[in-house]
């Protein structure tokens, strides 16, 4: 089975920098696993590395879609898999780097990456019902058909509740059963999984807050306004850093409120990312507070598993 390297971790943990250093060390190419960096024009708010930061390292799965286009883990598994296979065919090491755990799982085959039927009409109906009756009512319906998934979701988690019901109505299979079936499959690649951790959570949150400040200094407000005028689709419009500013452009909040919400939601997202990753016992964790030590340990893990 072909070997690849995965560099994972929460937002602002240093994934990009580590992946680029490793790519320089091993003559590798990088495949992005960021669900928002795949969009053109969304550069500042997604912390997309610019050409100077990339240091001449080939980067794949960046700038492939316009913001109006929707995307899914199923499509990512197909598109990124093609990139990885082409890199491997040239005898080069692929380094998959990013914080979208679902995309990485789909690529590796540890979650389903089957293309799904068009469920737009079902989703629209469920969203309308949620608006009229509340997400708690849909949560109760989900409990009837998929109690295990319902038990893992908060009644206010409207997006994931609708997604689980959408899957059931479209396929007749519960999300729980589908995940179990996917987990039984053999993995697509043999991956050296490296996770960047920040044991001092307060320090990570400070990095996130500082990153938000730097994004505004770099022109996030202007970039978000350009994206807003492009009428982004369902996927792109959920990107942290943009959706909050869209509310500002619509007059639903002040700029300062939007800015504070971006920082808060970024911190919450980092927490969710760590929770997701910690379920994977195959990840070798690196203390990101010491960049040199993290790099040295990452090299050791790669060389021990080549």
C-alpha positions as a printed Julia matrix, in Angstrom:
306×3 Matrix{Float64}:
   0.0    0.0     0.0
   1.3    3.46   -0.91
   2.56   5.64    1.94
   1.66   9.27    2.42
   2.1   11.8     5.22
  -0.76  13.72    6.82
  -0.13  16.91    8.82
  -3.17  17.79   10.9
  -4.11  20.05   13.77
  -6.36  22.94   14.82
  -6.48  26.29   13.07
  -3.42  28.52   13.66
  -1.38  25.58   15.0
   1.37  25.79   12.37
   0.33  23.05    9.93
   1.28  24.98    6.81
   4.74  25.87    8.05
   5.52  22.33    9.17
   4.21  20.79    5.94
   6.37  23.12    3.84
   9.5   22.36    5.87
   8.87  18.64    5.53
   8.25  19.0     1.8
  11.6   20.78    1.43
  13.31  18.05    3.44
  11.88  15.12    1.5
  11.3   16.62   -1.95
   7.55  16.21   -1.38
   4.46  17.92   -2.77
   1.6   19.23   -0.65
  -2.08  18.39   -1.07
  -4.34  20.79    0.82
  -7.05  19.34    3.05
  -8.74  22.63    3.81
 -12.39  22.83    2.77
 -12.22  26.59    2.19
  -8.77  27.07    0.63
 -10.14  25.18   -2.34
 -11.99  28.38   -3.32
 -10.52  31.08   -5.53
 -10.39  34.65   -4.17
 -10.84  33.48   -0.56
  -7.23  33.99    0.43
  -6.92  36.13    3.55
  -9.81  34.64    5.51
  -8.67  31.06    4.87
  -4.98  31.78    5.66
  -4.09  30.38    2.24
  -0.29  30.36    1.78
   0.82  32.79   -0.9
   3.48  32.02   -3.5
   6.27  33.34   -1.29
   5.18  31.17    1.65
   5.02  28.1    -0.58
   8.77  28.41   -1.31
   8.42  26.77   -4.7
   6.79  23.64   -3.27
   3.96  22.4    -5.53
   0.6   22.79   -3.75
  -2.49  20.95   -4.95
  -6.22  21.39   -4.2
  -6.0   25.18   -3.86
  -8.04  27.65   -5.95
 -10.01  24.99   -7.82
 -13.54  26.38   -7.45
 -15.43  29.65   -7.58
 -17.22  30.61   -4.34
 -20.6   29.99   -5.99
 -19.84  26.27   -6.34
 -20.69  23.79   -3.61
 -18.34  21.0    -2.64
 -18.37  17.84   -0.54
 -16.12  15.3     1.14
 -17.11  12.84   -1.59
 -15.79  15.12   -4.31
 -12.7   15.91   -2.29
 -11.88  12.22   -1.91
 -12.09  11.8    -5.68
 -10.2   14.97   -6.64
  -7.51  14.83   -3.95
  -7.11  11.1    -4.49
  -6.32  11.75   -8.15
  -3.68  14.3    -7.08
  -2.12  11.9    -4.57
  -2.03   9.06   -7.1
  -0.34  11.27   -9.7
   2.28  12.39   -7.16
   2.95   8.8    -6.12
   3.22   7.72   -9.75
   6.11  10.17  -10.15
   7.88   8.61   -7.17
   7.28  11.67   -4.98
   6.0   11.76   -1.41
   2.56  13.41   -0.99
   2.02  15.44    2.18
  -1.66  16.02    2.9
  -1.97  19.09    5.11
  -5.04  20.74    6.55
  -7.55  20.97    9.32
 -10.69  19.55    7.69
 -10.71  16.16    9.36
 -13.71  14.89    7.42
 -11.89  15.5     4.13
  -8.79  13.65    5.32
 -10.9   10.74    6.55
 -12.69  10.61    3.2
  -9.4   10.66    1.29
  -7.9    7.86    3.37
 -11.07   5.81    3.04
 -11.79   5.79    6.78
 -15.11   7.46    6.04
 -17.44   7.06    3.12
 -16.43   8.9    -0.01
 -19.18   7.6    -2.24
 -20.75  10.19   -4.5
 -24.2   10.94   -3.15
 -27.51  11.62   -4.9
 -28.75  15.17   -5.34
 -30.54  15.97   -2.09
 -31.05  19.69   -2.63
 -34.85  19.49   -2.6
 -34.86  17.39    0.59
 -32.44  19.79    2.28
 -34.51  22.84    1.29
 -37.65  21.26    2.73
 -35.92  20.32    5.98
 -34.41  23.79    6.31
 -37.82  25.35    5.86
 -39.26  23.0     8.45
 -36.45  23.86   10.87
 -37.21  27.54   10.42
 -40.91  27.0    11.11
 -40.75  24.4    13.89
 -37.22  24.68   15.25
 -34.29  22.31   15.09
 -35.42  20.49   18.25
 -38.41  19.06   16.36
 -36.13  17.7    13.66
 -33.83  16.33   16.37
 -36.76  14.31   17.77
 -37.49  12.93   14.3
 -33.85  11.94   13.92
 -34.01  10.2    17.29
 -36.77   7.95   15.89
 -34.76   6.8    12.85
 -31.16   7.11   14.04
 -31.06   7.33   17.86
 -27.29   6.87   18.01
 -26.59   9.87   15.77
 -29.27  11.91   17.55
 -27.61  11.14   20.87
 -24.33  12.62   19.59
 -25.91  15.86   18.34
 -27.17  18.82   20.32
 -30.8   19.71   19.52
 -29.58  23.11   18.3
 -27.05  21.63   15.85
 -29.37  22.3    12.94
 -26.87  21.74   10.13
 -25.82  18.24   11.22
 -29.34  17.2    12.18
 -30.6   18.16    8.73
 -27.65  16.37    7.13
 -28.41  13.14    8.98
 -32.11  13.27    8.04
 -31.16  14.17    4.48
 -29.0   11.04    4.21
 -31.75   8.82    5.6
 -34.49  10.19    3.35
 -32.32  10.03    0.21
 -30.74   6.61    0.74
 -32.83   4.75    3.32
 -29.63   4.23    5.3
 -28.88   6.0     8.56
 -25.78   8.13    8.91
 -24.63   5.83   11.72
 -24.95   2.7     9.57
 -23.18   4.38    6.67
 -20.26   5.41    8.87
 -19.92   1.87   10.22
 -19.93   0.42    6.73
 -17.26   2.89    5.65
 -15.12   2.11    8.69
 -15.06  -1.57    7.74
 -13.33  -0.84    4.43
  -9.59  -1.17    4.05
  -7.83   2.21    3.99
  -6.9    3.64    0.62
  -3.38   4.69    1.69
  -0.98   3.88    4.5
  -0.62   7.22    6.23
   1.93   8.59    8.68
  -0.39  10.84   10.67
   1.16  13.8    12.45
  -0.92  15.99   14.73
   0.1   19.43   15.99
  -1.03  20.03   19.54
  -1.01  23.06   21.82
  -1.15  21.74   25.4
  -1.5   25.34   26.56
  -4.95  26.04   25.13
  -4.77  29.7    26.16
  -1.64  30.15   24.03
  -3.41  28.63   21.03
  -6.37  30.97   21.51
  -4.0   33.93   21.68
  -2.51  32.84   18.34
  -5.99  32.61   16.86
  -6.95  36.09   18.11
  -3.72  37.51   16.72
  -4.34  35.8    13.39
  -7.77  37.44   13.18
  -6.17  40.85   13.85
  -3.61  40.23   11.1
  -6.34  39.17    8.67
  -8.16  42.46    9.16
  -4.89  44.36    8.74
  -4.29  42.44    5.49
  -7.69  43.39    4.05
 -10.16  40.73    5.16
 -13.06  43.21    5.22
 -12.53  44.16    1.57
 -11.98  40.56    0.51
 -15.17  39.41    2.24
 -17.16  42.18    0.59
 -15.95  41.04   -2.85
 -16.97  37.46   -2.04
 -20.37  38.66   -0.76
 -21.07  40.35   -4.09
 -20.25  37.05   -5.85
 -23.26  35.42   -4.11
 -21.31  32.48   -2.63
 -22.89  29.05   -2.52
 -23.87  27.0     0.5
 -20.36  25.7     1.23
 -18.33  28.9     0.83
 -20.9   31.03    2.66
 -20.27  28.99    5.84
 -16.56  29.88    6.01
 -15.56  31.45    9.3
 -14.37  34.98    8.7
 -16.77  35.49    5.83
 -20.21  34.5     7.09
 -19.84  36.84   10.08
 -18.92  39.76    7.81
 -21.79  38.9     5.48
 -24.08  39.64    8.45
 -22.34  42.99    8.84
 -22.86  43.83    5.15
 -26.54  42.93    5.56
 -26.84  45.33    8.51
 -27.46  42.58   11.05
 -24.53  43.43   13.33
 -21.78  45.99   13.82
 -18.28  45.52   12.45
 -16.87  45.1    15.95
 -19.49  42.44   16.73
 -18.57  40.6    13.52
 -14.88  40.79   14.41
 -15.46  39.42   17.9
 -17.63  36.63   16.51
 -14.94  35.62   14.01
 -12.4   35.26   16.83
 -14.86  33.36   19.04
 -15.98  31.0    16.28
 -12.36  30.38   15.27
 -11.54  29.34   18.84
 -14.58  27.07   18.94
 -13.61  25.57   15.61
 -10.11  24.8    16.92
 -11.66  22.99   19.87
 -13.88  20.93   17.56
 -10.91  20.08   15.35
  -8.93  18.77   18.31
 -11.91  16.75   19.53
 -12.27  15.18   16.08
  -8.58  14.35   15.76
  -8.2   12.89   19.25
 -10.53  10.06   18.29
  -7.83   8.77   15.93
  -5.39   6.59   17.85
  -3.02   6.45   14.85
  -2.02  10.11   15.12
   1.46  10.86   16.5
   1.15  14.11   18.42
   3.76  16.87   18.29
   4.02  19.75   20.76
   3.67  22.73   18.43
   5.04  25.2    20.99
   8.59  24.17   20.06
   8.76  24.33   16.28
  12.23  22.85   15.96
  11.47  19.91   18.2
   8.17  19.3    16.4
   9.99  19.28   13.05
  12.66  16.88   14.32
  10.07  14.48   15.75
   8.03  14.66   12.56
  11.11  13.67   10.55
  11.74  10.76   12.92
   8.18   9.48   12.54
   8.38   9.72    8.75
  11.72   7.96    8.51
  10.67   5.18   10.87
   7.65   4.45    8.68
   9.03   4.78    5.17
